[in-house]
Amino acid sequence: MKRFMQAVVIASLVGTPLVSFAQSSQPVTRAQVRADMVAVEKAGYQPGDWLHYPENLQAAEAKVAAQNATAQAGVSGYGGEAIGTSVSGRVAGQ
C-alpha cells in the first residue's frame, strides 16, 4: 500500500505540469493572428531579420506583454492613486 501511495504522488507530480500548460480549445482567427503580428511589429520585430530571429521575436513579445499588463493594471478593480494628502502619527494642528 505504501508503494501504491508513492506511485500516486509521483504520477500526480509528473502530470501537474502537463495540465497547467494546456491551451484553450478555441481556434485563433486570421484577424487575431494579424493583430498580434501588427502589435509585435510595432514593438520592434522585423520579420525579414532571420539572423536574430528567436531573440528579436521574444523581445518584441515580451514588450507587447508588458504593455498589455500595464494597460490591464489600470482596469484591475483595485483603484488608482488617492487624490489628496494624509497625515499619520499626529493630530492635525499640533
PyMOL CGO cylinders between C-alpha atoms (Angstrom):
from pymol import cmd
from pymol.cgo import CYLINDER

trace = [
    CYLINDER, 0.00, 0.00, 0.00, 2.90, 2.34, 0.77, 0.3, 1, 1, 1, 1, 1, 1,
    CYLINDER, 2.90, 2.34, 0.77, 4.37, 1.87, -2.73, 0.3, 1, 1, 1, 1, 1, 1,
    CYLINDER, 4.37, 1.87, -2.73, 0.96, 2.49, -4.26, 0.3, 1, 1, 1, 1, 1, 1,
    CYLINDER, 0.96, 2.49, -4.26, 0.67, 5.84, -2.48, 0.3, 1, 1, 1, 1, 1, 1,
    CYLINDER, 0.67, 5.84, -2.48, 4.19, 6.77, -3.58, 0.3, 1, 1, 1, 1, 1, 1,
    CYLINDER, 4.19, 6.77, -3.58, 3.29, 5.91, -7.17, 0.3, 1, 1, 1, 1, 1, 1,
    CYLINDER, 3.29, 5.91, -7.17, 0.13, 8.04, -6.98, 0.3, 1, 1, 1, 1, 1, 1,
    CYLINDER, 0.13, 8.04, -6.98, 2.06, 11.02, -5.57, 0.3, 1, 1, 1, 1, 1, 1,
    CYLINDER, 2.06, 11.02, -5.57, 4.79, 10.73, -8.20, 0.3, 1, 1, 1, 1, 1, 1,
    CYLINDER, 4.79, 10.73, -8.20, 2.24, 10.38, -11.01, 0.3, 1, 1, 1, 1, 1, 1,
    CYLINDER, 2.24, 10.38, -11.01, 0.36, 13.45, -9.81, 0.3, 1, 1, 1, 1, 1, 1,
    CYLINDER, 0.36, 13.45, -9.81, 3.57, 15.48, -9.57, 0.3, 1, 1, 1, 1, 1, 1,
    CYLINDER, 3.57, 15.48, -9.57, 4.58, 14.47, -13.09, 0.3, 1, 1, 1, 1, 1, 1,
    CYLINDER, 4.58, 14.47, -13.09, 1.11, 15.10, -14.50, 0.3, 1, 1, 1, 1, 1, 1,
    CYLINDER, 1.11, 15.10, -14.50, 0.55, 18.52, -12.94, 0.3, 1, 1, 1, 1, 1, 1,
    CYLINDER, 0.55, 18.52, -12.94, 2.78, 20.48, -15.35, 0.3, 1, 1, 1, 1, 1, 1,
    CYLINDER, 2.78, 20.48, -15.35, 1.09, 18.84, -18.32, 0.3, 1, 1, 1, 1, 1, 1,
    CYLINDER, 1.09, 18.84, -18.32, -2.30, 20.11, -17.20, 0.3, 1, 1, 1, 1, 1, 1,
    CYLINDER, -2.30, 20.11, -17.20, -1.02, 23.60, -16.40, 0.3, 1, 1, 1, 1, 1, 1,
    CYLINDER, -1.02, 23.60, -16.40, 0.35, 24.09, -19.94, 0.3, 1, 1, 1, 1, 1, 1,
    CYLINDER, 0.35, 24.09, -19.94, -2.89, 23.11, -21.65, 0.3, 1, 1, 1, 1, 1, 1,
    CYLINDER, -2.89, 23.11, -21.65, -4.08, 25.57, -24.25, 0.3, 1, 1, 1, 1, 1, 1,
    CYLINDER, -4.08, 25.57, -24.25, -7.63, 26.64, -24.85, 0.3, 1, 1, 1, 1, 1, 1,
    CYLINDER, -7.63, 26.64, -24.85, -9.57, 24.74, -27.45, 0.3, 1, 1, 1, 1, 1, 1,
    CYLINDER, -9.57, 24.74, -27.45, -10.80, 27.93, -29.12, 0.3, 1, 1, 1, 1, 1, 1,
    CYLINDER, -10.80, 27.93, -29.12, -9.44, 28.39, -32.64, 0.3, 1, 1, 1, 1, 1, 1,
    CYLINDER, -9.44, 28.39, -32.64, -7.47, 31.52, -33.42, 0.3, 1, 1, 1, 1, 1, 1,
    CYLINDER, -7.47, 31.52, -33.42, -8.87, 33.61, -36.26, 0.3, 1, 1, 1, 1, 1, 1,
    CYLINDER, -8.87, 33.61, -36.26, -6.84, 35.23, -39.03, 0.3, 1, 1, 1, 1, 1, 1,
    CYLINDER, -6.84, 35.23, -39.03, -7.78, 38.63, -37.68, 0.3, 1, 1, 1, 1, 1, 1,
    CYLINDER, -7.78, 38.63, -37.68, -6.34, 37.75, -34.26, 0.3, 1, 1, 1, 1, 1, 1,
    CYLINDER, -6.34, 37.75, -34.26, -3.12, 36.48, -35.83, 0.3, 1, 1, 1, 1, 1, 1,
    CYLINDER, -3.12, 36.48, -35.83, -2.79, 39.63, -37.93, 0.3, 1, 1, 1, 1, 1, 1,
    CYLINDER, -2.79, 39.63, -37.93, -3.47, 41.85, -34.92, 0.3, 1, 1, 1, 1, 1, 1,
    CYLINDER, -3.47, 41.85, -34.92, -0.80, 40.00, -32.93, 0.3, 1, 1, 1, 1, 1, 1,
    CYLINDER, -0.80, 40.00, -32.93, 1.65, 40.35, -35.81, 0.3, 1, 1, 1, 1, 1, 1,
    CYLINDER, 1.65, 40.35, -35.81, 0.98, 44.09, -36.10, 0.3, 1, 1, 1, 1, 1, 1,
    CYLINDER, 0.98, 44.09, -36.10, 1.47, 44.54, -32.35, 0.3, 1, 1, 1, 1, 1, 1,
    CYLINDER, 1.47, 44.54, -32.35, 4.77, 42.64, -32.42, 0.3, 1, 1, 1, 1, 1, 1,
    CYLINDER, 4.77, 42.64, -32.42, 5.99, 44.63, -35.42, 0.3, 1, 1, 1, 1, 1, 1,
    CYLINDER, 5.99, 44.63, -35.42, 5.11, 47.90, -33.66, 0.3, 1, 1, 1, 1, 1, 1,
    CYLINDER, 5.11, 47.90, -33.66, 7.16, 46.66, -30.70, 0.3, 1, 1, 1, 1, 1, 1,
    CYLINDER, 7.16, 46.66, -30.70, 10.23, 46.42, -32.94, 0.3, 1, 1, 1, 1, 1, 1,
    CYLINDER, 10.23, 46.42, -32.94, 10.15, 42.97, -34.52, 0.3, 1, 1, 1, 1, 1, 1,
    CYLINDER, 10.15, 42.97, -34.52, 11.26, 42.81, -38.16, 0.3, 1, 1, 1, 1, 1, 1,
    CYLINDER, 11.26, 42.81, -38.16, 10.08, 39.63, -39.92, 0.3, 1, 1, 1, 1, 1, 1,
    CYLINDER, 10.08, 39.63, -39.92, 12.88, 39.79, -42.53, 0.3, 1, 1, 1, 1, 1, 1,
    CYLINDER, 12.88, 39.79, -42.53, 15.70, 39.67, -39.94, 0.3, 1, 1, 1, 1, 1, 1,
    CYLINDER, 15.70, 39.67, -39.94, 16.39, 35.93, -39.83, 0.3, 1, 1, 1, 1, 1, 1,
    CYLINDER, 16.39, 35.93, -39.83, 19.85, 36.35, -38.35, 0.3, 1, 1, 1, 1, 1, 1,
    CYLINDER, 19.85, 36.35, -38.35, 18.47, 37.14, -34.87, 0.3, 1, 1, 1, 1, 1, 1,
    CYLINDER, 18.47, 37.14, -34.87, 15.06, 35.51, -35.33, 0.3, 1, 1, 1, 1, 1, 1,
    CYLINDER, 15.06, 35.51, -35.33, 14.20, 33.97, -31.97, 0.3, 1, 1, 1, 1, 1, 1,
    CYLINDER, 14.20, 33.97, -31.97, 15.77, 36.67, -29.81, 0.3, 1, 1, 1, 1, 1, 1,
    CYLINDER, 15.77, 36.67, -29.81, 14.09, 39.57, -31.61, 0.3, 1, 1, 1, 1, 1, 1,
    CYLINDER, 14.09, 39.57, -31.61, 10.68, 37.91, -31.64, 0.3, 1, 1, 1, 1, 1, 1,
    CYLINDER, 10.68, 37.91, -31.64, 10.87, 37.01, -27.95, 0.3, 1, 1, 1, 1, 1, 1,
    CYLINDER, 10.87, 37.01, -27.95, 11.96, 40.53, -27.04, 0.3, 1, 1, 1, 1, 1, 1,
    CYLINDER, 11.96, 40.53, -27.04, 9.09, 42.05, -29.02, 0.3, 1, 1, 1, 1, 1, 1,
    CYLINDER, 9.09, 42.05, -29.02, 6.58, 39.62, -27.50, 0.3, 1, 1, 1, 1, 1, 1,
    CYLINDER, 6.58, 39.62, -27.50, 7.84, 40.48, -24.01, 0.3, 1, 1, 1, 1, 1, 1,
    CYLINDER, 7.84, 40.48, -24.01, 7.43, 44.19, -24.79, 0.3, 1, 1, 1, 1, 1, 1,
    CYLINDER, 7.43, 44.19, -24.79, 3.86, 43.63, -26.01, 0.3, 1, 1, 1, 1, 1, 1,
    CYLINDER, 3.86, 43.63, -26.01, 3.06, 41.54, -22.93, 0.3, 1, 1, 1, 1, 1, 1,
    CYLINDER, 3.06, 41.54, -22.93, 4.43, 44.29, -20.67, 0.3, 1, 1, 1, 1, 1, 1,
    CYLINDER, 4.43, 44.29, -20.67, 2.32, 46.89, -22.47, 0.3, 1, 1, 1, 1, 1, 1,
    CYLINDER, 2.32, 46.89, -22.47, -0.77, 44.71, -22.12, 0.3, 1, 1, 1, 1, 1, 1,
    CYLINDER, -0.77, 44.71, -22.12, -0.06, 44.17, -18.43, 0.3, 1, 1, 1, 1, 1, 1,
    CYLINDER, -0.06, 44.17, -18.43, 0.31, 47.92, -17.92, 0.3, 1, 1, 1, 1, 1, 1,
    CYLINDER, 0.31, 47.92, -17.92, -2.96, 48.53, -19.74, 0.3, 1, 1, 1, 1, 1, 1,
    CYLINDER, -2.96, 48.53, -19.74, -4.72, 45.89, -17.63, 0.3, 1, 1, 1, 1, 1, 1,
    CYLINDER, -4.72, 45.89, -17.63, -3.31, 47.32, -14.39, 0.3, 1, 1, 1, 1, 1, 1,
    CYLINDER, -3.31, 47.32, -14.39, -5.44, 50.44, -14.78, 0.3, 1, 1, 1, 1, 1, 1,
    CYLINDER, -5.44, 50.44, -14.78, -8.58, 48.29, -15.04, 0.3, 1, 1, 1, 1, 1, 1,
    CYLINDER, -8.58, 48.29, -15.04, -7.77, 45.87, -12.22, 0.3, 1, 1, 1, 1, 1, 1,
    CYLINDER, -7.77, 45.87, -12.22, -10.51, 47.00, -9.85, 0.3, 1, 1, 1, 1, 1, 1,
    CYLINDER, -10.51, 47.00, -9.85, -8.16, 47.83, -7.01, 0.3, 1, 1, 1, 1, 1, 1,
    CYLINDER, -8.16, 47.83, -7.01, -8.41, 51.53, -7.61, 0.3, 1, 1, 1, 1, 1, 1,
    CYLINDER, -8.41, 51.53, -7.61, -5.93, 54.15, -8.62, 0.3, 1, 1, 1, 1, 1, 1,
    CYLINDER, -5.93, 54.15, -8.62, -3.90, 56.70, -6.79, 0.3, 1, 1, 1, 1, 1, 1,
    CYLINDER, -3.90, 56.70, -6.79, -5.53, 58.59, -3.97, 0.3, 1, 1, 1, 1, 1, 1,
    CYLINDER, -5.53, 58.59, -3.97, -6.09, 62.26, -4.62, 0.3, 1, 1, 1, 1, 1, 1,
    CYLINDER, -6.09, 62.26, -4.62, -5.06, 64.49, -1.74, 0.3, 1, 1, 1, 1, 1, 1,
    CYLINDER, -5.06, 64.49, -1.74, -2.79, 64.06, 1.22, 0.3, 1, 1, 1, 1, 1, 1,
    CYLINDER, -2.79, 64.06, 1.22, -2.91, 62.32, 4.56, 0.3, 1, 1, 1, 1, 1, 1,
    CYLINDER, -2.91, 62.32, 4.56, -1.01, 62.66, 7.81, 0.3, 1, 1, 1, 1, 1, 1,
    CYLINDER, -1.01, 62.66, 7.81, -0.45, 59.95, 10.33, 0.3, 1, 1, 1, 1, 1, 1,
    CYLINDER, -0.45, 59.95, 10.33, 1.09, 59.90, 13.79, 0.3, 1, 1, 1, 1, 1, 1,
    CYLINDER, 1.09, 59.90, 13.79, -0.02, 63.36, 14.92, 0.3, 1, 1, 1, 1, 1, 1,
    CYLINDER, -0.02, 63.36, 14.92, -3.22, 65.21, 15.44, 0.3, 1, 1, 1, 1, 1, 1,
    CYLINDER, -3.22, 65.21, 15.44, -3.61, 67.94, 12.86, 0.3, 1, 1, 1, 1, 1, 1,
    CYLINDER, -3.61, 67.94, 12.86, -2.75, 71.41, 14.17, 0.3, 1, 1, 1, 1, 1, 1,
    CYLINDER, -2.75, 71.41, 14.17, -0.26, 70.40, 16.87, 0.3, 1, 1, 1, 1, 1, 1,
]
cmd.load_cgo(trace, "trace")
